[in-house]
Amino acid sequence: MFTTRPEILGTFGVVTSTHWIASSVGMAILEKGGNAFDAAVATGFTLQVVEPEMNGPGGEVPLLIYDARSRQVRVICGQGVAPGGATIAHYRSQGLDLVPGTGLLAATVPGAFDAWMLLLRDYGTMSLEDVLSPAIALAREGFPISARVANIIAGLQPLFTAEWPTSAAVYLPGGKAPSADTLFRNPALAETYSRVLRECAGAGPREARIEAARRAWYRGFVADAIDSFCRRTEAMDSSGRRHRGVLTGQDMATWSASVEAPLTYDYGRYTVCKPGPWSQGPVFLQTLALLEGQPLDALPATEPDFVHVVTEAMKLSFADREAFYADPATIDVPIAELLSKRYNDGRRALIGRAASTELRPGAIAGRNNRILLGRVPQQAAAGIGEPTAVRSGVGEPTTMRPAVSNSDTCHFDVIDRHGNMVSATPSGAWFQSSPVIPELGFPLGTRAQMFWLDPDSPGALAPGKRPRTTLTPSMALRDGKPYLAFGTPGGDQQDQWSLLLFLRHVHHGMNLQQAIDCPSFHTDHFPSSFYPRLVKLNRLTVEGRMPAATIAELKRRGHDVEVGGDWSEGRLTAAAQDGALLRAAANPRGMQGYAVGR
């Protein structure tokens, strides 16, 4: 089977990420004697620098880890909560019917930093200086900026110049967008992380220094700068109006990352592990439950029967996501019922030979299964939503829309020689999201756009509540042993593209690289998680490499097929522990992701 590159094999360690520099930094940490958790923290901080259009220090990250010492899979939740002032009444008083997709009102508590600190303190071995130094050096000395990112910045130049001057100061050096393949620097960000190191330097042993860094971020100068910026700045957002933020230093001080057990589903030899229903992760598990008993081994991966049955199963799972998923700390989510055999046996009967054209959430006693829909805005604003939703060449550039914005989130996987594993999906606080905080060199995120301003919705906005994020790393055991770490950027597509990798590997015998390279697809048959929450019922997007006969048959069955580019679906990475061998692979799409190892 054709592959774009070899599957990486080794015994010492593997790192695979959405940017080659981050993969190299992670591998360097392993070579210096760090474990997978040390390498993950260094990789995560590096991605904040080299993929600023995809994530940032003001963003969030969910982590799945396997700790070889305790022999447990755990979820680290680095998804911050809605601020105390983020009430439906306040947003309605601003004339809003949706949380904006950009700007300060869409910010939740930045969760990534604390998640990395918790991982480093409790599972790592190296110092904070060891894992932060590569990112600081890249921010201060520069990294090569790609043509794609340079084009995104150029498209945002009118917005930055007219409305977000603090972003212009960072991303328009000398008053113009950077040129492709030149060094780009962010000295303000380098100084922020350098100051964190200075403030924790004299705190004592390793763990005490990490705790001091957490205080500096959530109770010290970082929280102070965020509090001040939100109080004094009126920033243009996707509503077409300027608003102040509601995030405060008190919100920062009262939140911390947490550790929880994963949700799991047994599928043949495999146990798949995902974050809970504060993410969209259970969609993956529900879809597996619906596919039980389907003859997937006999259905080739690019044949219409396979594409059809997987798509129809995903439509049902995503309908349940919209009807039921939310932060389980604030609402009772019927997740046991959604994953039960009885429930899925009934739902499976809805999968027919023709494409379904309706949103069909399940019926659960005592539960409202109403699904909310968004609207079409008067004007599309620059940076709205999750950037992967805006494809290059769509529409004409205006002062509020970039000419090119086909960016995304990040993902990486790490396995070390001890058997420790990490799967991480950092995201949020893209430079398209809101103005840069000048003292810090980075903007805030916009994950609050995933809340609804409807008090009867499970996803209703409320202070202290986690938004139902799209971020969703994946891990799988095989025969009870830790085996596979994998995932992808892609917003609502994350648990679609990841599922396809898993199914191709399990049912079609593809190695990790083959499973990533295989022509892919996704459905949009649900309300988008991102502003303005649009829905494209029955839309099925396939890569142009999909066989013409498959496309014709899918159309005959009633699917609204959109044919995308030949290499347009997903940015997957994956790593496996296969006995004595370690395996890794990365997505060729975008020419940026790479796997390394030895």
Secondary structure, DSSP 8 states (H G I E B T S, - for coil): ---SS--EEESSEEEEESSHHHHHHHHHHHHTT--HHHHHHHHHHHHHHH-TTTB-TTSBEEEEEEETTTTEEEEEEE-----TT--HHHHHHTT-SS--SSSGGG-----HHHHHHHHHHHH--S-HHHHHHHHHHHHHH-EE--HHHHHHHHHHHHHHHHT-HHHHHHHSGGGS---TTSEE--HHHHHHHHHHHHHHTTS-SHHHHHHHHHHHHHTSHHHHHHHHHHHH--EE-TTSSEE-----HHHHHT---EEE--EEEEETTEEEEE--TTSSTHHHHHHHHHHTT--GGGS-TTSHHHHHHHHHHHHHHHHHHHHH-S-TTTS---HHHHT-HHHHHHHHTT--SS---S------TT-----------SS--TT-SSGGGS-TT-S--BTTB-S--------EEEEETT--EEEE--BB--TTTS--BTTTTB----GGGGSBS-TTSTTB--TT---------EEEEETTEEEEEEE---GGGHHHHHHHHHHHHHHS---HHHHHHS--EEE--SB-SSTT--B-TTEEEE-TTS-HHHHHHHHHTT-EEEE--TT-S---EEEEEETTEEEEEE--TTS--EEEE-
